[in-house]
Amino acid sequence: MKTKFLSIITLFFLTFSLTAQIDRSVQPKPGPTPKINIGKPKTFELKNGLKVLVVENHKLPRVSATLTIDNGPIFEGDKAGIKSLTGSLLGSGTKNISKEAFNEEVDYLGARLSFHSSGAYLSALSKYFPRLIELMADASKNPLFTQEDFDKEVNLLLDGIKSGEKSVQNIANRVQSALAYGKNHPSGEFTTKETVNNITLADVENFYKTYFKPNNAYLVIVGDVDFKSVKKLIKKYFKDWEKGTLPTYTIPKVKNVEKTEIDFINMPNAVQSDVTVLSTVDFKMTDPDYHAVLLANQIFGGDFNSHLNMNLREEHGFTYGARSGIRSNKYTAAMFSAGAQVRNTVTDSTVIEIMKELKEIRTNKVTDEELNNVKAAYVGSFVRNIEKPETVARYALNIELNNLPENFYEEFLSKINAVTVDDVLRVAKKYFNKDSARIVVTGKAVDVVPALEKLPYKINYFDTKGNPTSKPELKKPIPEGVTKETVINNYFEAIGGVDKIKSIESTLTTYSAEVSGNSILSVEKRTSTKYASETSMGGNVLMKVTMSDAGVFMNKQPLPESFASEMTHVLGTFPEMGLLNNEKSELTGIEIVDGKEAYVITTKGTIVSTSFYYDVKTGLKIREAQTISMGGQTQNQEATFSDYKVFDGVKFASKKTGAFGPQKVEFTLLNAKINDGVSDSDFE
């Protein structure tokens, strides 16, 4: 008993002594940099120049192979899209096996085998690897290009271009590159309907013969394989792949603007603005500043806790997320960019805050804590990744592709940890351009340009293809005598007559759509003072909204009063009934919608803002757009209306195109009823 008591006393004093020696107010110093010993892949090279890297890993009976053809930038000119088409046609059978048989065999073996314009990838069980590497080699050496497949891929590419023309993000990305590099540069050109229509099957065949060559290619094999066996297979199937002389191309030099400017692209359908500050800079993986730039970008805008995101998202609630990025480029100038997608009303404020953060990172040192936290994240990620065999292979390929020293990754962590706060400040000044940058804003001119004009930057205007253009007409003057009331009454007259519409007691509409093979049903019921909508899939209710004297409910849960009060402005047998009586609704102007002039009636609230668009000529409603802003997040919804048809003597839009999650979906009107099918129980 005495021994046990003494043990407890000893343990108490030992614990007290150790605790007293630890100052918990001081952050512990980081431990020594982990010693990195990255395995080296086994390599060999065929006589045709194909370089092969093999990483054996026998933990799982799987293997992957990545073929990378290290083509430099290729300028496609008036046939932009040829590289994409070539990539989509590769792997569609070979001269030795039909497309159907090729795909069936790959599927039967439970494998993945895909091609693109600069290589291929396969993943499979190791026991099937010999056959699959044979198929990869056959498709690489003997592709089957048919007119039928070519025509199908052209149509798919054209459909993609067409659907992207209304995407703010798509337009922003392509114009940003065009402005930064110039449209005569491989990084600045983009595919259009016109360039695709210039391409023939013969062009694709010639592109393949010119650029798909083994003498600038690398084949990386990772997994449950034996090096000697792999070497035999690769020699057997790839040795007759003929090498060739690759064309030389002088890449045009790029330069930034002399003084920071705003470059504006007008997207009349935009419910958000894309704001991106960008500049080009010489930045390669071989640069001594490489590691410091990685850390500086991470602190500035590279992750959730970055300066940029904490400002635009957390402090101001302008956006769901803000980011910056800079990627090395061994062939041409790299691009540094920083930005976010934000509400139209805060576009100018976003520009101000991004430029403020750029000035801050270039002027003041970051804290030791910030730098240490980012270093720790890099160290942890790096250490975790080097345990993966595919990482070993990727690092080895990076060394080859970027002419890096052999010990680049062994020294990676020591160089990361050697970066100081002075280094971060120095590289931020050098690489994060503020004084000769482009502030590219893609958005709705009528909503954002007046505020942008108050900023201390010259504004240049460009169309959606990056061509200089004149300042868009912000608003056409509203003709004398036209008011909110006349616009709404003209709409009522167009769909059935003012007196008839105003005498209606209830409406019921049912729309349907197909989403990923699933049938969506949307039912809406209205009276002069009540509203109910129900969306279901396969008979299961996904969402139900009701508005009545009892309040506004979503899936039977009451919405906050501040939110609910801003939704009731559309109560009525038609939303326009509510607009007539809402003092916050006003006729704001005339805008162009899909080439048509439209009167715009807008209701702006602190949470919910809604705009209704009515064709000037026909009086019919052609669009609704709604923005909901809560808790620092913004949700935008838009619907277009077309193909009006008569039900019970009243015209309803038989086609309503809107969003269902991330997808654009066209809803078709199944039925519309007047003064029928609606009861009080529908609004409970």
C-alpha positions, 0 to 999 in steps of 0.5 A: 500500500505504501509503495502504491502511495509513493508511486502516486506522489512521484507521478504527481510531482513528475507531471507538475514538474513537466507542466511547469517547464512548458510555456503553452503561450508559445507555439512549439517550434516545427520539427526537422524537415522530413527526410525525403527518399523518393523511389526512382522508376526504372526506365528505358527508351525505344529506338523511335524515341519513346521513353518508358518509366515503370514503377512497380507496386504489387500491393494491388493487382492493378496497373495503369499506363499514361501516354504523354506526348510533349507537344509544345503549344500548337496554333490552330488558327482558322481551324481552331478545334482540330486538336479537340476533334483529333483527340475525340476521334482517337480510340474509336477503333483501329485499322485492325479492329472495329470501333464496336469490337474495340469498345466491347473488349475494353468493357468486357475486361472491366478496364478504362482506355481513353485517348486525347490529342496528346496521349492516352490513359488505361487502367485495368487488372494486371492480368489483362494488362498485356492485351490492353497495352496492345490495344493502346499501342494499336490505337496510337499507331493505327487510328481509324478515322471515319467520316461518320465518326468525324461528322458526329464529333463535329456536331457534338463540338458545335452543340457545346459551343452553342450551349457555352455562348450564354455561359458567363463563366465560359465567355469570361474564360475565353476572353480573358485568355484572348486578352492576356495572350492575344488571339494570334497566340496558342493560349489566346485562341479559341474554337468557334463555329466558323473555325470548326466548319473549316475543318475536314477529316483530312485535316484531322488525319494530317494533324495526327500524322504530324503531332502524334509521334513517339520521339517526344512521348513518354509512357508511364506504367505504374502497378502490379507489373514486372519490369522485364515483362513490361519492357518486352511488351512495350518493345513488341507493340510500340517499336514500329511506331514511326517517329517523325520531324515535328514542326517548329513554331515561334510563339509570339511574345506577350506583354501586359498593358502599360497601366491597369485598366478594366476590360468589360464584356457585356453579357445581357443575360448575366445575373452575376459578374465574373471579376478577374484581375490578371497579368502574364509573367515569366514563371517556370518550375526551374525558377529559384522563386518557384517554392516561394511563389507557391506559398505566396499564392496560397496565402493570398488566394490559394485556399479557403483561409486566404486573404482574398477569400476571407475578404470577399466571402467571409468579411463582405459576403460578396461571393461563395468563394474567391481564389487566385492562381499562378501555374508555371509554363515552360513554353510561354508566359504564365498567367496570374489571376485573382477573382470571383463570381459576385452579385451584380450590385457588388461588382465595383466593390469586388474590384476595389477589394481585390486591388486592396488585397493585391496592394496589401500582399505586395506592401506588407509582410505576412505573419510568421503564423500564416507562413508556418500554417501554409508550410505545414499544409504543404509538408503534410500533403507532400508526405502523404502523396509520396506514399503513392506509387503514381506520385513517384511516376508523376514526379519522375515525369515532371522532372523529364518534362520540365528539365528539372534537376534529379533531386528536385523533389528530394529537396522540395520540402527543405526549399519550402521550409526555407522560404521566409516572410521576406521572400513572400513579400519579394515574390508578391511584388514580382509576380502578383501584378497590380500596376499593369494588370487587366481587370476583366469584368464579364457581366450585365452592362446595364447593372454594373457599368455605371458603378465601374465608371466611378472607379479610377480605371479606364474602361475598354469594351470587348464583345464575347469573342474578345474583339474591341467594341463600343460601350453598350447602350445601357438603357433605352429611354422609356417612351412617354406614356409607358408605365409599369401599369401599361406594360402589365395591361399589355401583357394581360391583353396579349394573353387573353384580354385585360378584363378576362384576366382580372376576372379569373379566380384561380389558375393551375399549370402543370409542366414536365421535363426530363432530367438524366432519364428522370421525369420531373413534374412541376405543378403551380396553383394560384388564387388572388391571395394564395400560392402553392408549387410542388416539384416531384420526381417519380412521384416523390415530392422534392420541394413544396412551397406555399404562401397564404395568410398563415405565412410562407412555408417550404416543405412545411417549414416556415421561412424567416419573416424577412425572407417571406415578406419579399416573396409575396409580391408575386401573389395573384392568379398571375404574378403580374397581379402582385406587381401591380399592387407592389409599391417596390416594383417599378419599370426600370427600362428597356433591355435586349433579351435574345435580340428582342427589346423588352420592358423590365419590371424589377422588384428589389429587396434586401434578400430577394430581387426579381426582374420580369421581361416583356417583349416590346412588340408582342407584350408577352413575358419572355423572361424572369430572373431572381437573385436570393442573397442570404448568409453571404451566399447568392443563388440566381435563378432564371427562366425563359418563356416561349411558344405560347398556347391557348388553354381555356381562352388564355395563352400560357407559355408552353415552353419554360426553360430554367435550371434544375440544379446545375442543369438547364432544363426545358419544361413543357406545359402539359395542362393549364386550367382556369377556375378549376382544380384549386381548393383551400386544402392545396395551400395547407 
